[in-house]
């Protein structure tokens, strides 16, 4: 029988440099610009990569996130929307 503590152990933390942050937004969106500034700073500090996707050029993103932009994804999973908390993003990246 496996020791009990294995049931409660967490998976190892990933290196922030191996993480990808995606900003889903649209041109002319001031909240998207604010989110981008936070993402750029946090990614520069942690070594994480980031990318920007335009919701007006992708029907799937538009359908899924239109009412939430800007939307922030970490490794493809939704992390936040509207506002980005730098401390929370650092934590999500494992920094």
Buried (B, 14 or more C-beta within 10 A) or exposed (E): EEEEEEEEEEEEEEEBEEBBBBBBBBEEBEBBEBBBEBBBEBBEEBEBEBEBBBBEEEEEBBEBBEEBBBBBBBBEEBBBBEEBBEEBBBEBBBB
